[in-house]
Amino acid sequence: MYLIEYAPGVAAPPHHHPAAGVGYVVSGSFESAFEGGETSEVREGQSFRDLPNVPHVMFKNTSATKPLKFVISYVVRKGAPVLVVP
């Protein structure tokens, strides 16, 4: 389980997750899109999931002034990555 914080306006590079993830937004909000899917916005108090082995083409903090904080859990073998940036 990870507690992750993104500064205002920060975006992740394109990546994928080798395992499914389940998360919860503690504060802030983000926009996210997986390859072939629609963009969604997830806000404080909402849960979300990361798809396994599908390119995560967009993930960004939607606020230019507030940090984003979320927790997420992945089940992987010890030492295996939870995020792969090509």
C-alpha positions, 0 to 999 in steps of 0.5 A: 500500500502506498501513500502518494502525493502530487504537487499542484498541476503535476502529471505522471509520464505514460506508464502501465501497471503490471497488476491491478490497483485499488485506490482512494483519494484522500484530498484533491482530484485527478484526471486519468485515462487508459489507452482506448478509454475515456478520461475520468475525474476522481475527486476527494472521497472517491475510490478508483482502480488501476487497470493491469497491463493497459497503458495509462496514457494520462494521469494528472493533478487537476488543481494548479494550487492544491496538492493531490494525495491518494492511497493505492494498493497493489498485490505483486510478488516481492521486489516486482514493480507496480509501475513501468515507464517505457 
